[in-house]
């Protein structure tokens, strides 16, 4: 069984005081169960601060982005070397907000993925379609393009450090839409099948695929219980320890063996 994974993406939220409070509450609220991997990804200014709080806890540190160079004249950017120096294990790449708001192309995201993996970071690679693309029955076409162009040519040895987050844009935030567990499962099946075609069936079966469409404590059990849904990339509900830890608990429940009746 692939291990469940819950990632908190704080996006452009928190102040210093809020980051301290949130990181402390999450770290101290974690149960001793190690069946679920947990990570939080604060904004760049708070990575060092949160990293210190998380030291010795069961919560790993991740970043929301990087620039694909070790160093150089790239004003305002952050390198994978800097992230590693701060204790980051994970980095989110290809997030829909960077694709659609900041204009990042599949080619640029591919470059980021390769550089991050080469540097030794674990990559959470995001894919997903817009509402218009889903309504036009283009979901599989979009996922196919994002996977092929974003991951093409990755060395087999790096695949163990890659996971994928499916985040349908139409089911995020205040869109008014929400994916059903079946819709999430179907998209994850498409992603796993295409990944197997690009690489190998064996690598596809070990690949962790997370769902990132407004996961909350009320729908977490239904989503995380679905075959092929290996975790959650949590946005809004990662900004408060109570709902975030409730989602972690839901993930833990899905790892427990079913008792015979």
Secondary structure as a PSIPRED ss2 file (coil, helix, strand):
# PSIPRED VFORMAT (PSIPRED V4.0)

   1 X C   1.000  0.000  0.000
   2 X C   1.000  0.000  0.000
   3 X C   1.000  0.000  0.000
   4 X E   0.000  0.000  1.000
   5 X E   0.000  0.000  1.000
   6 X E   0.000  0.000  1.000
   7 X E   0.000  0.000  1.000
   8 X E   0.000  0.000  1.000
   9 X E   0.000  0.000  1.000
  10 X C   1.000  0.000  0.000
  11 X C   1.000  0.000  0.000
  12 X C   1.000  0.000  0.000
  13 X C   1.000  0.000  0.000
  14 X C   1.000  0.000  0.000
  15 X C   1.000  0.000  0.000
  16 X H   0.000  1.000  0.000
  17 X H   0.000  1.000  0.000
  18 X H   0.000  1.000  0.000
  19 X H   0.000  1.000  0.000
  20 X H   0.000  1.000  0.000
  21 X H   0.000  1.000  0.000
  22 X H   0.000  1.000  0.000
  23 X H   0.000  1.000  0.000
  24 X H   0.000  1.000  0.000
  25 X H   0.000  1.000  0.000
  26 X H   0.000  1.000  0.000
  27 X H   0.000  1.000  0.000
  28 X H   0.000  1.000  0.000
  29 X H   0.000  1.000  0.000
  30 X C   1.000  0.000  0.000
  31 X C   1.000  0.000  0.000
  32 X C   1.000  0.000  0.000
  33 X C   1.000  0.000  0.000
  34 X C   1.000  0.000  0.000
  35 X C   1.000  0.000  0.000
  36 X E   0.000  0.000  1.000
  37 X E   0.000  0.000  1.000
  38 X E   0.000  0.000  1.000
  39 X E   0.000  0.000  1.000
  40 X E   0.000  0.000  1.000
  41 X E   0.000  0.000  1.000
  42 X C   1.000  0.000  0.000
  43 X C   1.000  0.000  0.000
  44 X H   0.000  1.000  0.000
  45 X H   0.000  1.000  0.000
  46 X H   0.000  1.000  0.000
  47 X H   0.000  1.000  0.000
  48 X H   0.000  1.000  0.000
  49 X H   0.000  1.000  0.000
  50 X H   0.000  1.000  0.000
  51 X H   0.000  1.000  0.000
  52 X H   0.000  1.000  0.000
  53 X H   0.000  1.000  0.000
  54 X H   0.000  1.000  0.000
  55 X C   1.000  0.000  0.000
  56 X C   1.000  0.000  0.000
  57 X C   1.000  0.000  0.000
  58 X C   1.000  0.000  0.000
  59 X E   0.000  0.000  1.000
  60 X E   0.000  0.000  1.000
  61 X E   0.000  0.000  1.000
  62 X E   0.000  0.000  1.000
  63 X E   0.000  0.000  1.000
  64 X C   1.000  0.000  0.000
  65 X C   1.000  0.000  0.000
  66 X C   1.000  0.000  0.000
  67 X E   0.000  0.000  1.000
  68 X C   1.000  0.000  0.000
  69 X C   1.000  0.000  0.000
  70 X C   1.000  0.000  0.000
  71 X C   1.000  0.000  0.000
  72 X C   1.000  0.000  0.000
  73 X C   1.000  0.000  0.000
  74 X C   1.000  0.000  0.000
  75 X C   1.000  0.000  0.000
  76 X C   1.000  0.000  0.000
  77 X C   1.000  0.000  0.000
  78 X C   1.000  0.000  0.000
  79 X E   0.000  0.000  1.000
  80 X H   0.000  1.000  0.000
  81 X H   0.000  1.000  0.000
  82 X H   0.000  1.000  0.000
  83 X H   0.000  1.000  0.000
  84 X H   0.000  1.000  0.000
  85 X H   0.000  1.000  0.000
  86 X C   1.000  0.000  0.000
  87 X C   1.000  0.000  0.000
  88 X C   1.000  0.000  0.000
  89 X C   1.000  0.000  0.000
  90 X E   0.000  0.000  1.000
  91 X E   0.000  0.000  1.000
  92 X E   0.000  0.000  1.000
  93 X E   0.000  0.000  1.000
  94 X C   1.000  0.000  0.000
  95 X C   1.000  0.000  0.000
  96 X H   0.000  1.000  0.000
  97 X H   0.000  1.000  0.000
  98 X H   0.000  1.000  0.000
  99 X H   0.000  1.000  0.000
 100 X H   0.000  1.000  0.000
 101 X C   1.000  0.000  0.000
 102 X C   1.000  0.000  0.000
 103 X C   1.000  0.000  0.000
 104 X C   1.000  0.000  0.000
 105 X C   1.000  0.000  0.000
 106 X H   0.000  1.000  0.000
 107 X H   0.000  1.000  0.000
 108 X H   0.000  1.000  0.000
 109 X H   0.000  1.000  0.000
 110 X H   0.000  1.000  0.000
 111 X H   0.000  1.000  0.000
 112 X H   0.000  1.000  0.000
 113 X H   0.000  1.000  0.000
 114 X H   0.000  1.000  0.000
 115 X H   0.000  1.000  0.000
 116 X H   0.000  1.000  0.000
 117 X H   0.000  1.000  0.000
 118 X H   0.000  1.000  0.000
 119 X H   0.000  1.000  0.000
 120 X C   1.000  0.000  0.000
 121 X C   1.000  0.000  0.000
 122 X E   0.000  0.000  1.000
 123 X E   0.000  0.000  1.000
 124 X E   0.000  0.000  1.000
 125 X E   0.000  0.000  1.000
 126 X E   0.000  0.000  1.000
 127 X E   0.000  0.000  1.000
 128 X C   1.000  0.000  0.000
 129 X C   1.000  0.000  0.000
 130 X C   1.000  0.000  0.000
 131 X H   0.000  1.000  0.000
 132 X H   0.000  1.000  0.000
 133 X H   0.000  1.000  0.000
 134 X H   0.000  1.000  0.000
 135 X H   0.000  1.000  0.000
 136 X C   1.000  0.000  0.000
 137 X C   1.000  0.000  0.000
 138 X C   1.000  0.000  0.000
 139 X H   0.000  1.000  0.000
 140 X H   0.000  1.000  0.000
 141 X H   0.000  1.000  0.000
 142 X H   0.000  1.000  0.000
 143 X H   0.000  1.000  0.000
 144 X H   0.000  1.000  0.000
 145 X H   0.000  1.000  0.000
 146 X H   0.000  1.000  0.000
 147 X H   0.000  1.000  0.000
 148 X H   0.000  1.000  0.000
 149 X H   0.000  1.000  0.000
 150 X H   0.000  1.000  0.000
 151 X H   0.000  1.000  0.000
 152 X C   1.000  0.000  0.000
 153 X C   1.000  0.000  0.000
 154 X C   1.000  0.000  0.000
 155 X C   1.000  0.000  0.000
 156 X H   0.000  1.000  0.000
 157 X H   0.000  1.000  0.000
 158 X H   0.000  1.000  0.000
 159 X H   0.000  1.000  0.000
 160 X H   0.000  1.000  0.000
 161 X H   0.000  1.000  0.000
 162 X E   0.000  0.000  1.000
 163 X E   0.000  0.000  1.000
 164 X E   0.000  0.000  1.000
 165 X E   0.000  0.000  1.000
 166 X E   0.000  0.000  1.000
 167 X C   1.000  0.000  0.000
 168 X C   1.000  0.000  0.000
 169 X H   0.000  1.000  0.000
 170 X H   0.000  1.000  0.000
 171 X H   0.000  1.000  0.000
 172 X C   1.000  0.000  0.000
 173 X C   1.000  0.000  0.000
 174 X C   1.000  0.000  0.000
 175 X C   1.000  0.000  0.000
 176 X C   1.000  0.000  0.000
 177 X C   1.000  0.000  0.000
 178 X C   1.000  0.000  0.000
 179 X C   1.000  0.000  0.000
 180 X C   1.000  0.000  0.000
 181 X H   0.000  1.000  0.000
 182 X H   0.000  1.000  0.000
 183 X H   0.000  1.000  0.000
 184 X H   0.000  1.000  0.000
 185 X H   0.000  1.000  0.000
 186 X H   0.000  1.000  0.000
 187 X H   0.000  1.000  0.000
 188 X H   0.000  1.000  0.000
 189 X H   0.000  1.000  0.000
 190 X H   0.000  1.000  0.000
 191 X H   0.000  1.000  0.000
 192 X H   0.000  1.000  0.000
 193 X H   0.000  1.000  0.000
 194 X H   0.000  1.000  0.000
 195 X H   0.000  1.000  0.000
 196 X H   0.000  1.000  0.000
 197 X H   0.000  1.000  0.000
 198 X H   0.000  1.000  0.000
 199 X C   1.000  0.000  0.000
 200 X C   1.000  0.000  0.000
 201 X H   0.000  1.000  0.000
 202 X H   0.000  1.000  0.000
 203 X H   0.000  1.000  0.000
 204 X H   0.000  1.000  0.000
 205 X H   0.000  1.000  0.000
 206 X H   0.000  1.000  0.000
 207 X C   1.000  0.000  0.000
 208 X C   1.000  0.000  0.000
 209 X E   0.000  0.000  1.000
 210 X E   0.000  0.000  1.000
 211 X E   0.000  0.000  1.000
 212 X C   1.000  0.000  0.000
 213 X C   1.000  0.000  0.000
 214 X C   1.000  0.000  0.000
 215 X C   1.000  0.000  0.000
 216 X C   1.000  0.000  0.000
 217 X C   1.000  0.000  0.000
 218 X C   1.000  0.000  0.000
 219 X C   1.000  0.000  0.000
 220 X H   0.000  1.000  0.000
 221 X H   0.000  1.000  0.000
 222 X H   0.000  1.000  0.000
 223 X H   0.000  1.000  0.000
 224 X H   0.000  1.000  0.000
 225 X C   1.000  0.000  0.000
 226 X C   1.000  0.000  0.000
 227 X C   1.000  0.000  0.000
 228 X C   1.000  0.000  0.000
 229 X C   1.000  0.000  0.000
 230 X C   1.000  0.000  0.000
 231 X E   0.000  0.000  1.000
 232 X E   0.000  0.000  1.000
 233 X E   0.000  0.000  1.000
 234 X E   0.000  0.000  1.000
 235 X C   1.000  0.000  0.000
 236 X H   0.000  1.000  0.000
 237 X H   0.000  1.000  0.000
 238 X H   0.000  1.000  0.000
 239 X C   1.000  0.000  0.000
 240 X C   1.000  0.000  0.000
 241 X H   0.000  1.000  0.000
 242 X H   0.000  1.000  0.000
 243 X H   0.000  1.000  0.000
 244 X H   0.000  1.000  0.000
 245 X H   0.000  1.000  0.000
 246 X H   0.000  1.000  0.000
 247 X H   0.000  1.000  0.000
 248 X H   0.000  1.000  0.000
 249 X H   0.000  1.000  0.000
 250 X H   0.000  1.000  0.000
 251 X H   0.000  1.000  0.000
 252 X H   0.000  1.000  0.000
 253 X H   0.000  1.000  0.000
 254 X H   0.000  1.000  0.000
 255 X H   0.000  1.000  0.000
 256 X C   1.000  0.000  0.000
 257 X C   1.000  0.000  0.000
 258 X C   1.000  0.000  0.000
 259 X C   1.000  0.000  0.000
 260 X C   1.000  0.000  0.000
 261 X C   1.000  0.000  0.000
